[in-house]
Amino acid sequence: MSTAPRLTALDALHRSLGATMTDFAGWDMPLRYASERDEHNAVRTRAGLFDLSHMGEITVTGPEAAAFLSYALVGNIATVGNGRARYTMIVQEDGGIVDDLIVYRLGETEYMVVANAGNAQVVLDALTGRVGGFDAEVRDDRDAYALLAVQGPESPAIMKAVTDADLDGLKYYAGLPGTVAGVPALIARTGYTGEDGFELFVAPEHAEQLWRALTEAGAPHGLIPCGLSCRDTLRLEAGMPLYGHELTTALTPFDAGLGRVVKFEKEGDFVGREALKAAAERAETAPPRKLVGLIAEGRRVPRAGFPVVADGKVIGEVTSGAPSPTLGKPIAMAYVDAAFAAPGTEGVGVDIRGTHEPYEVVALPFYKRQK
């Protein structure tokens, strides 16, 4: 029996704005408000406002919270400074990626783990199952937060109009408590668009007040509401992986080219250590397929699952593909055999319904903002 999708605190507001809604990871979420291209370009050149309340917040507290998270995750959480954040992963014993995460250190013994919407329950269950023996507590805080994001080059100016928090001193991948438009919030300088921006964790009852205040403050700067569709093309251009596409339980962080997040040097054991050591050695001696960028020579758009071909053979598979508003061409990320992964490799194409369309192999990301 199918269950009704969950609604964010901004559901009625999205509908009043004429949003096209879609079921995403069990949530009813705005896909777009008007033009996906216009929303994408607004974030690249001005600013966009997103509702990300479907993300999964899990709080970990206690004297051994850091030691526990360093055991449960692949990163060294003990070295995360107060008010800072770290990108990391949680893996199975065999090294397969369960999810990629951001961990915020909120206090001396308090951390917030933010999981992808579709994996939030799986991550919660894994953390709960791993906490035994540690003086730490895992708490499901998914209902305690709404999450709004302001992304784009104009986002600092918009935020400065509604908060007196020290935004200039707030580094990338850091967070601080503050008040935004009269609303208590955790202000994080994080995002998933390739642009400068802020993510604001607030109580659900304050979400609408904050959305309206940001909309008003952003109007002179060209801010518009943005849906999940342009979020996907923005992250694709920025070469950012999406769970279920570039990351799966069938891949280790080393297979995904993200071995840097695994910290073997940290104190104590951690889940998946032995399997990941073996994966690291394999990556050194016999490189697995590598994640690359592909830019179309023609106009046909590659989609996830399409074969990548060369010399009449399948050499890889597309993981994500879409038209790129910034480049003006279709682009894709794909895992390809190491022999074909070098930028500029000739003769590579994508099999799009039986036709081998030519593609240029490029290094990721496709787009990098000017600092």
N, C-alpha and C positions, 0 to 999 in steps of 0.2 A: 504494500500500500504506500503510495507516494505521500510525502508530507508537504505541507505548504511551505514555500520559501520564507526565511526569516526576513524581517524588515528592519532597516536601520532607523535611527531616530529622525532622519531627514526624509523619510519615504514620501510623506505628503508634500513636502516642499519640492522634491524632485518632480513629482507628478504635476504640481502647479506650474512648473517651469517647462512642461511639455516634454520631459525626458522620455526617450525610448528605454524601457526597462527590460532587463534580461535576468534569467536565473543563473547565478554564478556561485558555484561551491555552496549551494543551498541557501543563498541570499538573493533577494530581489534587488538588483543594482542598476544604476543608470548606465546604459551602454553609450548613449550620446544624447545631446540636447538638440542640436541642429546638424551642423556639418562636422564630421570627424576631422576633415582636413583643416577647417578653420580652428577647431579646438587644438589640434596638434600644433599648428603654426602659432597660435596664441602663446602656448607654453614655450616654444622656441624663441619667440621674439618679445613677448610681453609677460603674461602670467595666466595661469589656469588654477581653478579651485576644484578640488576633488573630495568626494566622500569615500573614505577607505575604511569605514567602520566594520567591514566584514573581516578584517585582519584579526588574528587571535592573540590576545594578551594573556600571558601566564606570569604570575609573580612568584619569585623564589626568595624566601627570607630565612634568616637564621645565622648563627655563628659560623656554620660551615657551608653557607650558600655558595661561596666562590669555589671552594674545593669540590663541592658536589657538581656544579656546572662544568668545571674543568674535567671531571670524570665522565659526565653524561654527554658532553659535546666534544668536538675535535679541537676547539680553540683553547687558548690559555686565558681563562676568564679571570684568574687571579691578578693578571697584569692590567686589567681594565680600570682606568682611573675613575674616581667619583665624578659623575656628570658626563662620562664619555660612553660611547657605544661601539660595538664591534660586530662586524659581519662574520658569521660562523655557520657551522652545519651540525646536524645531528644525524648519525649513521647507525645502521644495523651492525650486528657483530661481524657480518661478512663484508663490511665497508660500504654497502649500498646506501645511497643518500636517502634519508627519510624526509628531510626538508632543509632548506637554507633559512637562516634566522638572523635577526638582529637582537643583540642582548644589550640593554641599557643598564648601567649601574646607577641606581637611584639614591643609594645611601651606603653607609659603611657595610651593612649586612643585607641590603635589599637590591634585587635585580628584577628587571622586566624582560621577559623573552617574548619576542613578537614573531609569530609563525604565520605562514600563508594560510588563507582562509580555508582552503580545501584540506589542509593537513593539521589544523589546529587541534582537533580531538586526538589524532594519532600522536602528535608531539606531546600533548598533555598526558596521554596514557603512558608514553615512553618515559617521560620525566618522573611521573608518579611511580612507575615500576623500578626506576633506578635509584630512588632517593633513600631506600633502606640502608641503614648503617651510617647515615650522615645526620648531623644535627641541623637539619634544614627542612623547610616546609614548602610544598608546591601548591599554589592556589590558582584556580581557574578564575581569571578576572575578565573574561570576554564580555560579560554584561556590564562591567564597570566603566567601560570606555566607549566613547565615539571617537573617531579619528578623521580629522580633516587635514588636507594638504594644500599648501600654496606653493606652486612650482613655476619657475621661470625667472628671467633676469630682473623683472620688476618686483619680485617677491620681497626682497629686503625693504624696499621703499614702502610697499603696502603694509608690511608687518610693523614698521616703525611708526606708522600712523595710528596703530591700535594697541601698542604695548610700549612700556618704558624699560623692558628687559634689555640687557646688554647684548644686542644682536651682533654688534661688531666683534665682540669678544667670543662669540659662539662659533667654534670651529666646526668644520664638516665632521659628521659622525660624533656629535656631542649633543647633550640635552640639558636644559635647566628649567626648574619650576618658575613660573611667572604668571602674570595676569594679562590676558589678551581680550580687549574689548570688555573688560570687567569680569571675565570668566577665568577661573583658576585653570591652568593648563601646564602640561609638560611640553615645552617647546623644544623640538629636536631639529637639528639641521641635517636632515636626511631626506631621501626621496628615491624615485625609481624612474626618473625621466631623462637623466643626463644633464639636467640644469640645476642651478642653485635653487634652494627651496627649503621649506619648513613643513614638518609634520606636527600636528597639534593634538595631543591626547587630552580629552576633556570628558566630564561626566555627560552621559547621553542627554540629560535634561537641559544642558547648556548648548547643545549642538546647533540648534536653529538660531539662537541669539548670535552665536559666533559666526555662522555662515552668513547671516544678513549683514553683520558688521564688516566682515571681510569683503563682501560684495560691494558695499557702499564705499569702503576705503579703496578698493581696487578699481572702481569705475574710471577714475581719471587716468589710470595706468593701463587700461585695456584688458583688465582681468575678465575672464568669462568662465562659467561652469563647464567642467570637462568630465567625460565619461570614461568607462573602461576601455573602449575601443581605441581612443587616442593614447591612453596610457600604454597600451600594447605596442603601438607603432613607435612611441617615444623610447620605450625601453629596448626595443629591437634595434633602433638606430644607434643607441648607446651601448649595444653589445651586452646587455644585462640578461642573465639567464632567467628562465621562467620554469618553475617546478612543473613537471609533467611533460615538458618539452626538452629543454637542455639538461635538466636534472631529473633522475629517476632512481628507484631502488636498484636498477640494473647497472648503474654507474657508480663508481667511487669518485671522490673529489679529484683524484689524479686523472681519471678517465675524462673528466669534464674540464681539465686544464686549470683546476682550482686547488691544486695540491698545496698552494701557499697557505691555505687556511688551516691546514693540519699541523699542529705543533707537537712534534715528537719529544721536544726537549723539556716540556713541562713536567712538573713533579707528579709522581704517581701514575697509576694505570688509567686508561680511559677506554670506553666502549669502542671496539673496532680496531684497536691499536695494531694487533698482529696482522690482521687482514690488510690494513692500510699500509703497513711496512712492505708487505709483499707487493701491493699495488704500486707503491712508489718505486720499487726495484724493477718491476715490469715496465713502468713508464720510462725508466732510464735505458733499459736494454732493448726492449722491443716496444717502441711507442705505439700506443693504441690509436684508434682514429682520433683526429684532432678537430676541435671546433673552429670553424673558419667562417668568414663572411663571403657571401656570393652576391654579385651585382649583375642584374640582367642586361643583356645587350638589346633585347626586345622588350615587349610590353606585357608578356604573359606572367602572371603572378604564381610563384611556387608556394605550395602549402605543406604543412607538417606531414611527414610520411612519404613525400615524393622521393623517388630514387635520384641520387646524384650519379652521373655516368661519365666515363671517359674510355676511349678506345673500345667502345661497344660493351663495356662491362660496368656493373654497378660497383661504385667505389665509396658510396656513402649514402646518407639520408638527410633530407631537410628536417630540421626540428621546429623552425618558425619561419614564416614568410609573409610578406605584405608589401603593398606599394609604399614607397618612402616619400612622404611629402617634402622632406628636406632635400633629398637627392633627385627627386623627380623620376625615379626608376624603381621597379620592383627589386626588393632585396630579400636575403634569407640568411639564416644561420644554419649550418649543417655540420654533422660529423663526417669527415672524409678520411680515407686511408692516408697515412702519414706521407706517402710518396707524392700525394697530390695536394698537400696542404700549404705549400709555399706560395706566398702572394705572387700573382702573375702566371701561375701554372696554366699552360695552354691546353685546349682540347677538353675542358670540363663543361658539362652541361647538366641540366635537370630534365628528367623524363616527365613531361607534363602531358598526361593522357596520350602516351605513345609517341609524342614528338620530342626530340632531344633539343631543347632550347639552350643556346650558348650562354654561359655565365662567366664572369671574371672572378677569380679567387682573390680576396683581399684580407688583410689583417683586420681584426676587430679592435675598437668599435668602428662603425661606419661614420659616426659623428662624435666630435669632442668639442665641448663648449670652450670659448675663449675665456681664460681666467681674467 
